[in-house]
Amino acid sequence: MSECEAVIMTVEEIVGAFQGAMLHKSADELADLYAEDGLHEFPFGGLPPYEGREAVRAGYRAAWGASPAVPREVERIALHRTDDPEVVVVEQNAHVQVGDRPITVPGLLMLRIRDGRIVHCKDFMDSSAIAKVREAALSSGLSSGLSSG
């Protein structure tokens, strides 16, 4: 295969790499999974969407860089395929540590994947778990690094 030919990742590889990026808090690893014009939305988070691969990179670099949460494991509960071959839904638990407090943040990802790239992500996180992360950060004297929303 020539250097110009792109390797197209499977859905399973993309989901695994997405969760790996979360575990490593690597904005670069995450952004590289997106199409150039990919969209990442937070429907329940009150956060503005990241429009484009570079906005995903910048947004996650800022958010993960400021967050005191240390990821310990990203547990995939299920990967659901839909009638639309481009769309999958991922159930997951992010197990993090904030100070001395372990916290589980349940979430769902709706991913639209085309030609081996994420073109659209709807990122649904449990807002009560995010509040626990903020509370643990404050009680530990750490900055929460999470926008209110």
Disulfide bonds with the S-S distance in Angstrom:
none
